[in-house]
Amino acid sequence: MQIDKIHLVYFSPCGGTAKVLKTLAANFAGGCIEHDLTLPAGRKVKIVFRENDLVFFGFPVYAGRVPKIAEQIFGLLEGKNTPCALVAVYGNREYEGALLDLHEWAQKAGFNTVAAVAAIAQHSIASQFAAARPDSSDEKRLGDFGLQILEQAKNDKRLEKIPGAYPVQKPAPAGFVPLSVLADSEKCVQCGKCADVCPSGAIPADSPCETDNSVCIRCGACVKYCPKNARQFSPQATMDMISAMLAKAASARKEAELFL
């Protein structure tokens, strides 16, 4: 089939997912149309795609799943049997059920999955894992993947089996307290950067020391982009548990995978 336009649709609070999608598209002649749906301001208008478009959907993986906000985002998207590639970006631990989530929502929205990619970017909570990724080695690999996906779409092929498995829910260890995000009022200079980058509207612009943790998705954007290092995940004991777990599961380098 003829592909007239290529679109990149992504949710990327910390920037890693956006970089992965742009790298996948780096070798395309004629460029792509980008749809950054990270912030609430970008999620107000329905986007309709045509049969001869190719859409790359990119979302980060949190605890083996795509964040539920992705389901809301797919509610704004409409395909006309439009071919798509699913891209799950994880912090070098595992992508588990993320591609299954994306496939389900994409199908409901009118898209046909022709390919899937599991790619690695710096971990959003424990930044010491997969630091500086995607790196130059990833860039070459992902650029080649993009060209293969384009050929798959032109040949009107579909991905028959979506890779992955939903994570098994295990009881929390003794003493485990769920993460929240806290701001240090002594460090905070009320610049509002955290509210500007929050994808879920959990931080009031007029009171940036506050966080509505019932709305917060623990994406790490406010922690990463605070210029005064005033925001941190809490409690520290939980962060220590997560870091210890990741030291076992995420230290050895994993490579991006393509599924056709």
C-alpha positions as CSV (number, residue, x, y, z in Angstrom):
1,M,0.0,0.0,0.0
2,Q,1.0,3.6,-0.4
3,I,2.1,5.5,2.7
4,D,1.4,9.2,2.2
5,K,2.3,10.6,5.7
6,I,4.1,9.3,8.8
7,H,3.0,10.5,12.2
8,L,4.7,10.3,15.6
9,V,2.3,10.3,18.5
10,Y,3.9,10.2,21.9
11,F,3.5,10.8,25.6
12,S,6.9,11.6,27.0
13,P,7.1,13.3,30.4
14,C,10.9,12.9,30.8
15,G,11.8,13.0,27.1
16,G,13.1,9.5,26.6
17,T,10.1,8.2,24.6
18,A,10.1,11.3,22.3
19,K,13.8,10.7,21.6
20,V,13.1,7.0,20.8
21,L,10.3,7.9,18.3
22,K,12.3,10.6,16.6
23,T,15.3,8.2,16.3
24,L,13.0,5.5,14.7
25,A,12.0,8.1,12.1
26,A,15.5,9.6,11.6
27,N,16.0,7.9,8.2
28,F,12.6,8.7,6.6
29,A,12.8,11.0,3.6
30,G,10.3,13.8,3.8
31,G,10.1,13.9,7.6
32,C,7.2,13.2,9.9
33,I,4.3,15.0,11.6
34,E,4.7,15.1,15.4
35,H,1.9,15.0,17.9
36,D,3.2,15.6,21.4
37,L,0.3,14.6,23.7
38,T,2.3,14.8,27.0
39,L,0.7,17.9,28.5
40,P,-3.0,18.5,29.0
41,A,-2.9,21.5,26.7
42,G,-2.0,19.2,23.8
43,R,-4.9,16.9,24.5
44,K,-7.9,19.0,23.6
45,V,-8.6,18.2,20.0
46,K,-9.5,14.9,18.3
47,I,-6.9,13.7,15.7
48,V,-8.2,11.7,12.8
49,F,-5.8,9.6,10.7
50,R,-6.3,8.2,7.2
51,E,-5.9,4.7,5.8
52,N,-2.7,5.7,4.0
53,D,-1.0,7.2,7.1
54,L,1.5,5.3,9.2
55,V,1.4,6.2,12.9
56,F,4.1,5.4,15.5
57,F,2.6,5.4,19.0
58,G,5.2,5.9,21.8
59,F,4.5,5.5,25.5
60,P,6.7,4.9,28.6
61,V,6.4,1.8,30.7
62,Y,5.7,2.1,34.4
63,A,5.9,-1.2,36.4
64,G,5.4,-3.3,33.3
65,R,2.3,-1.4,32.0
66,V,1.5,1.7,30.0
67,P,0.1,4.4,32.3
68,K,-3.7,4.6,32.3
69,I,-3.5,8.1,31.0
70,A,-2.7,6.5,27.6
71,E,-6.3,5.1,27.5
72,Q,-7.6,8.7,27.7
73,I,-5.2,9.7,24.9
74,F,-6.4,7.0,22.6
75,G,-9.9,8.3,23.1
76,L,-8.8,11.4,21.2
77,L,-7.4,9.4,18.3
78,E,-9.3,7.9,15.4
79,G,-7.9,5.6,12.7
80,K,-9.5,4.5,9.5
81,N,-7.9,1.0,9.4
82,T,-4.7,3.0,9.7
83,P,-1.4,1.0,10.0
84,C,0.5,1.7,13.2
85,A,3.6,0.7,15.1
86,L,3.5,0.3,18.8
87,V,6.6,1.5,20.8
88,A,7.0,0.8,24.5
89,V,9.9,2.5,26.1
90,Y,11.2,1.1,29.4
91,G,14.1,1.7,31.8
92,N,16.1,-1.5,31.1
93,R,14.1,-3.7,33.5
94,E,11.2,-5.2,31.4
95,Y,8.3,-4.1,29.2
96,E,5.9,-6.9,30.3
97,G,2.3,-6.0,29.3
98,A,2.9,-2.6,27.8
99,L,2.7,-3.6,24.1
100,L,-0.5,-5.6,24.9
101,D,-2.0,-2.5,26.5
102,L,-1.1,-0.3,23.4
103,H,-2.4,-2.9,21.0
104,E,-5.8,-3.1,22.8
105,W,-6.3,0.6,22.8
106,A,-5.0,1.1,19.2
107,Q,-7.4,-1.6,17.9
108,K,-10.4,0.1,19.6
109,A,-9.4,3.4,18.1
110,G,-9.4,2.0,14.5
111,F,-5.7,1.2,14.0
112,N,-4.0,-2.0,12.6
113,T,-0.8,-3.0,14.3
114,V,1.9,-3.7,11.7
115,A,4.9,-3.8,14.1
116,A,6.0,-3.3,17.6
117,V,9.2,-2.0,19.3
118,A,10.4,-2.4,22.9
119,A,13.1,0.2,23.4
120,I,15.2,1.4,26.3
121,A,15.6,4.9,27.8
122,Q,16.9,6.2,31.1
123,H,14.8,5.0,34.0
124,S,12.4,7.8,35.0
125,I,12.5,7.1,38.8
126,A,16.0,5.6,39.3
127,S,18.0,7.6,36.8
128,Q,21.2,5.6,37.4
129,F,19.7,2.8,35.3
130,A,20.0,3.0,31.5
131,A,21.6,6.4,32.0
132,A,22.1,8.4,28.7
133,R,20.0,6.0,26.7
134,P,19.1,5.9,23.9
135,D,22.8,6.2,23.0
136,S,24.6,6.1,19.7
137,S,24.3,2.3,19.5
138,D,20.6,2.5,20.1
139,E,20.3,5.3,17.4
140,K,21.7,3.0,14.7
141,R,19.5,0.1,15.7
142,L,16.4,2.1,16.0
143,G,17.0,3.9,12.7
144,D,17.2,0.5,11.0
145,F,14.0,-0.6,12.8
146,G,12.1,2.4,11.4
147,L,12.9,1.6,7.8
148,Q,11.9,-2.1,8.3
149,I,8.6,-0.9,9.8
150,L,7.9,1.4,6.9
151,E,8.5,-1.6,4.5
152,Q,6.1,-3.7,6.6
153,A,3.4,-1.1,6.3
154,K,4.0,-0.7,2.5
155,N,3.6,-4.4,2.1
156,D,0.3,-4.3,4.0
157,K,1.4,-6.8,6.6
158,R,0.2,-7.0,10.2
159,L,1.8,-8.2,13.4
160,E,0.1,-11.5,14.2
161,K,1.2,-12.0,17.8
162,I,1.7,-9.1,20.2
163,P,4.8,-9.8,22.4
164,G,4.8,-9.6,26.2
165,A,2.8,-10.8,29.2
166,Y,0.9,-8.9,31.9
167,P,3.0,-8.7,35.1
168,V,1.9,-10.9,38.0
169,Q,0.9,-8.8,41.0
170,K,2.9,-9.7,44.1
171,P,2.3,-8.7,47.7
172,A,4.2,-5.6,48.7
173,P,7.2,-6.4,50.9
174,A,7.0,-5.6,54.6
175,G,7.4,-2.0,55.3
176,F,6.7,-0.9,51.7
177,V,5.0,2.5,51.4
178,P,3.9,3.6,47.9
179,L,5.9,6.4,46.4
180,S,4.7,10.0,46.5
181,V,6.4,13.2,45.4
182,L,7.2,15.9,47.9
183,A,8.5,19.4,47.5
184,D,11.0,21.1,49.9
185,S,9.5,24.5,50.6
186,E,12.9,25.9,51.6
187,K,14.5,25.0,48.2
188,C,11.4,25.9,46.1
189,V,11.6,29.3,44.5
190,Q,8.0,29.2,43.1
191,C,9.2,29.2,39.5
192,G,6.4,26.9,38.4
193,K,8.5,24.7,36.2
194,C,7.1,21.6,37.9
195,A,3.5,22.6,37.1
196,D,4.5,23.4,33.5
197,V,5.9,19.9,32.9
198,C,3.3,17.9,34.9
199,P,1.3,15.7,32.4
200,S,-1.5,15.0,34.8
201,G,-2.2,18.4,36.3
202,A,-1.2,17.3,39.8
203,I,0.7,20.5,40.6
204,P,-1.2,23.8,41.1
205,A,0.5,26.6,39.1
206,D,-0.2,29.1,41.9
207,S,1.1,26.8,44.6
208,P,3.9,24.6,43.1
209,C,5.0,23.2,46.5
210,E,1.8,21.2,46.5
211,T,1.2,17.8,44.8
212,D,-2.1,16.0,44.4
213,N,-0.7,12.5,44.8
214,S,-4.1,11.0,43.9
215,V,-3.7,12.5,40.4
216,C,0.1,12.2,40.1
217,I,1.3,9.3,37.9
218,R,4.9,9.2,39.3
219,C,6.4,9.9,35.9
220,G,9.3,11.8,37.4
221,A,9.1,14.9,35.2
222,C,8.8,17.4,38.1
223,V,11.8,15.8,39.8
224,K,13.9,15.8,36.7
225,Y,13.2,19.3,35.6
226,C,13.1,21.2,38.9
227,P,16.0,23.7,38.6
228,K,16.6,23.8,42.4
229,N,16.3,20.0,43.0
230,A,13.4,20.8,45.3
231,R,11.2,17.8,44.4
232,Q,12.0,14.2,45.3
233,F,10.3,10.9,45.5
234,S,9.4,9.8,49.0
235,P,9.8,7.9,51.3
236,Q,13.5,7.2,50.9
237,A,13.1,3.7,52.2
238,T,10.8,2.8,49.2
239,M,13.3,4.4,46.8
240,D,16.0,2.2,48.4
241,M,13.9,-0.9,47.9
242,I,13.2,0.0,44.2
243,S,16.9,0.7,43.6
244,A,17.9,-2.6,45.1
245,M,15.4,-4.5,43.0
246,L,16.5,-2.7,39.8
247,A,20.2,-3.4,40.6
248,K,19.3,-7.1,40.1
249,A,16.9,-6.7,37.2
250,A,18.1,-3.7,35.3
251,S,21.9,-3.5,35.5
252,A,22.8,-5.7,32.6
253,R,22.3,-3.9,29.3
254,K,19.2,-4.8,27.3
255,E,18.8,-4.0,23.6
256,A,15.8,-2.6,21.7
257,E,13.7,-5.3,20.0
258,L,11.7,-5.2,16.8
259,F,8.6,-7.4,16.2
260,L,7.3,-7.8,12.7
